[in-house]
Amino acid sequence: MSSSSTYPVRLTGGDDLGRSRLTVLFRLVLLIPHVLALMLYGLAAFIAVIAAWFVALVTGRVLPPRHDFLASYVRYSAYVIAYAAILTDPFPPFNGDAPYAVTVEIDAPVPQNRLTVLFRAVLVLPCMVLLGYVLDPLLALIAVGCWFVALVTGRVPAGLQRVGRWILRFRVRSYAYVLLVNPRYPSFGGDPAEGSLPADQASLPPLP
């Protein structure tokens, strides 16, 4: 269980700036099997969260097996988004519980307020609007920029990587909240445990 000063959903890793030009060139093709898998996974997660929602309304808790499944989906979706946005280089595993270049750490399930569970879809709406109209389009632009730079240099700019990782972290937290994996409202702030880019990038301004 996390302390009050540590957000219960943390994004670590993603500090390697090196990229394979070949896999960057064919990134959209390589993504196809993951897009299909994510669609199927997402359908199962949708069914699971409906069941978890009814249980949480009655008991104030998400049962551990349901929590673990939904947490695995949140992690896997982060892997796919990170790979699509050129924020990572290795091909992602088809399993949210497997290790990857970025790691989504999610604390164990805790009691949840039934009232916030009841209105969770409404409460998360500002986050989803921000993602849909501002942050996701910005992440797409970052992906395009990283794609062109990586094709030429075999690396991505540290600044783009930093902002992309920040957006991904907020995206993961928002989906963890709406999927009842975490009862705390999505936060922009980072935690010391999440780390930063290597020391040679220390001159870059910190993320908000």
MIVEX-185681 format. One line per 10 residues: number of its first residue (from 1); their letters; for each residue z, x, y of C-alpha. Coordinates in Angstrom, 3 decimals. Layout:
N
NUM> a> Z X Y ~ ... .
END
This chain:
208
1> msssstypvr> 0.000 0.000 0.000 ~ -0.936 1.323 3.425 ~ 1.408 1.872 6.299 ~ 0.951 -0.105 9.528 ~ -0.626 2.965 11.165 ~ -3.247 3.439 8.458 ~ -6.093 0.979 8.147 ~ -6.389 -0.176 4.502 ~ -10.185 0.401 4.332 ~ -11.266 3.977 5.075 .
11> ltggddlgrs> -14.603 5.768 5.026 ~ -14.553 9.458 4.120 ~ -17.262 12.010 3.401 ~ -20.744 11.934 4.859 ~ -20.318 15.278 6.606 ~ -23.218 17.066 4.877 ~ -26.141 17.261 7.314 ~ -28.656 18.798 4.882 ~ -31.451 16.547 3.567 ~ -34.221 16.919 0.986 .
21> rltvlfrlvl> -37.532 16.417 2.795 ~ -39.138 14.980 -0.346 ~ -36.539 12.271 -0.931 ~ -36.454 11.478 2.784 ~ -40.229 10.989 2.755 ~ -40.027 8.501 -0.112 ~ -36.667 6.963 0.839 ~ -37.988 3.392 1.110 ~ -39.574 3.587 -2.341 ~ -36.440 5.073 -3.861 .
31> liphvlalml> -34.394 2.242 -2.358 ~ -36.249 -0.528 -4.221 ~ -34.088 -0.562 -7.398 ~ -30.920 -0.483 -5.314 ~ -32.087 -3.367 -3.129 ~ -32.707 -5.451 -6.245 ~ -29.354 -4.449 -7.757 ~ -27.556 -5.187 -4.491 ~ -29.074 -8.682 -4.373 ~ -27.777 -9.469 -7.864 .
41> yglaafiavi> -24.426 -7.845 -7.110 ~ -24.211 -9.835 -3.882 ~ -24.803 -13.110 -5.695 ~ -21.991 -12.337 -8.114 ~ -19.742 -11.310 -5.191 ~ -20.502 -14.609 -3.420 ~ -19.362 -16.572 -6.466 ~ -16.313 -14.332 -6.877 ~ -15.178 -14.688 -3.262 ~ -15.388 -18.490 -3.415 .
51> aawfvalvtg> -13.083 -18.459 -6.431 ~ -10.804 -15.917 -4.738 ~ -10.693 -18.050 -1.579 ~ -9.365 -21.108 -3.421 ~ -6.782 -19.049 -5.283 ~ -5.646 -17.293 -2.081 ~ -5.246 -20.636 -0.313 ~ -2.775 -21.694 -2.993 ~ -1.006 -18.435 -3.841 ~ -1.509 -16.305 -0.726 .
61> rvlpprhdfl> -3.013 -13.570 -2.900 ~ -6.314 -12.388 -4.318 ~ -5.848 -11.628 -7.994 ~ -6.261 -7.898 -8.808 ~ -9.351 -8.298 -11.066 ~ -11.135 -10.300 -8.354 ~ -10.000 -7.863 -5.662 ~ -11.260 -4.901 -7.676 ~ -14.665 -6.518 -8.250 ~ -15.128 -7.409 -4.587 .
71> asyvrysayv> -13.916 -3.956 -3.501 ~ -16.462 -2.399 -5.853 ~ -19.199 -4.496 -4.238 ~ -18.105 -3.376 -0.754 ~ -18.243 0.264 -1.865 ~ -21.630 -0.094 -3.548 ~ -23.145 -1.807 -0.510 ~ -21.858 1.081 1.626 ~ -23.557 3.575 -0.705 ~ -26.876 1.755 -0.398 .
81> iayaailtdp> -26.677 1.377 3.391 ~ -25.710 5.036 3.804 ~ -28.662 6.139 1.671 ~ -31.060 3.788 3.464 ~ -29.950 5.044 6.888 ~ -30.392 8.724 5.846 ~ -26.639 9.238 6.270 ~ -26.468 10.666 2.733 ~ -28.843 12.702 0.580 ~ -27.951 12.157 -3.128 .
91> fppfngdapy> -29.341 9.111 -4.925 ~ -26.517 6.538 -5.105 ~ -24.949 5.444 -8.391 ~ -25.437 1.826 -9.480 ~ -21.682 1.402 -9.525 ~ -19.279 0.932 -6.658 ~ -16.514 2.630 -8.629 ~ -18.439 5.883 -9.133 ~ -17.989 8.807 -6.713 ~ -20.613 9.369 -4.047 .
101> avtveidapv> -21.344 11.422 -0.917 ~ -19.475 8.837 1.143 ~ -16.275 7.345 -0.221 ~ -14.829 3.970 0.680 ~ -11.088 3.997 0.045 ~ -9.602 0.508 -0.273 ~ -5.894 -0.124 -0.689 ~ -4.471 -2.314 -3.438 ~ -4.294 -6.089 -2.826 ~ -1.470 -7.381 -0.640 .
111> pqnrltvlfr> -0.244 -10.884 0.248 ~ -2.517 -12.721 2.670 ~ -1.735 -15.352 5.277 ~ -3.091 -18.663 4.000 ~ -4.093 -19.797 7.495 ~ -6.237 -16.712 8.107 ~ -7.722 -17.122 4.634 ~ -8.656 -20.717 5.470 ~ -10.460 -19.675 8.666 ~ -11.648 -16.225 7.524 .
121> avlvlpcmvl> -15.361 -17.027 7.976 ~ -14.694 -18.197 11.544 ~ -12.435 -15.285 12.432 ~ -14.968 -12.700 11.279 ~ -17.829 -14.317 13.218 ~ -17.520 -12.042 16.307 ~ -17.767 -8.987 14.046 ~ -20.843 -10.355 12.289 ~ -22.524 -11.194 15.594 ~ -21.783 -7.689 16.871 .
131> lgyvldplla> -23.202 -6.192 13.682 ~ -26.273 -8.414 13.572 ~ -27.294 -8.087 17.205 ~ -26.037 -4.646 18.214 ~ -24.750 -2.299 15.539 ~ -27.180 -2.951 12.676 ~ -30.232 -2.582 14.981 ~ -28.677 0.609 16.340 ~ -28.166 1.876 12.792 ~ -31.834 1.144 12.066 .
141> liavgcwfva> -32.837 3.239 15.089 ~ -30.542 6.022 13.897 ~ -32.197 5.869 10.473 ~ -35.651 6.239 12.052 ~ -34.472 9.164 14.154 ~ -32.831 10.871 11.185 ~ -35.962 10.275 9.080 ~ -38.270 12.059 11.519 ~ -35.876 14.923 12.236 ~ -35.045 15.454 8.553 .
151> lvtgrvpagl> -38.730 15.592 7.615 ~ -39.216 18.479 10.039 ~ -35.928 20.375 9.807 ~ -34.380 19.333 6.474 ~ -31.269 18.292 8.388 ~ -30.079 15.336 10.435 ~ -28.575 15.665 13.926 ~ -24.783 15.731 13.873 ~ -24.571 13.246 16.736 ~ -26.687 10.648 14.944 .
161> qrvgrwilrf> -24.741 11.231 11.742 ~ -21.460 10.701 13.550 ~ -22.508 7.441 15.213 ~ -24.149 6.194 12.009 ~ -20.993 6.848 10.038 ~ -18.937 5.049 12.694 ~ -21.168 1.967 12.431 ~ -21.033 2.094 8.633 ~ -17.231 2.248 8.743 ~ -17.013 -0.847 10.935 .
171> rvrsyayvll> -19.559 -2.626 8.732 ~ -17.540 -1.856 5.604 ~ -14.334 -3.080 7.239 ~ -15.975 -6.308 8.398 ~ -17.311 -7.110 4.930 ~ -14.009 -6.174 3.304 ~ -12.307 -8.648 5.645 ~ -14.673 -11.567 5.055 ~ -14.661 -10.956 1.288 ~ -10.836 -11.161 1.235 .
181> vnprypsfgg> -10.482 -7.556 0.095 ~ -8.363 -6.742 3.127 ~ -6.322 -9.123 5.337 ~ -6.298 -6.916 8.446 ~ -8.876 -7.623 11.157 ~ -11.731 -5.064 11.346 ~ -10.869 -2.085 13.517 ~ -13.157 0.349 15.339 ~ -10.603 3.143 15.300 ~ -10.575 5.927 12.764 .
191> dpaegslpad> -7.683 7.334 10.756 ~ -6.836 11.030 10.360 ~ -7.401 10.618 6.616 ~ -11.037 9.769 7.256 ~ -11.805 13.252 8.498 ~ -14.649 14.323 10.758 ~ -17.750 16.444 10.745 ~ -17.343 20.171 10.057 ~ -15.636 22.456 12.544 ~ -18.948 23.747 13.903 .
201> qaslpplp> -19.531 20.239 15.328 ~ -16.184 20.166 17.127 ~ -17.884 20.244 20.536 ~ -19.314 16.774 19.953 ~ -17.447 13.899 21.633 ~ -15.265 11.904 19.234 ~ -16.283 8.449 18.157 ~ -14.717 5.497 19.961 .
END
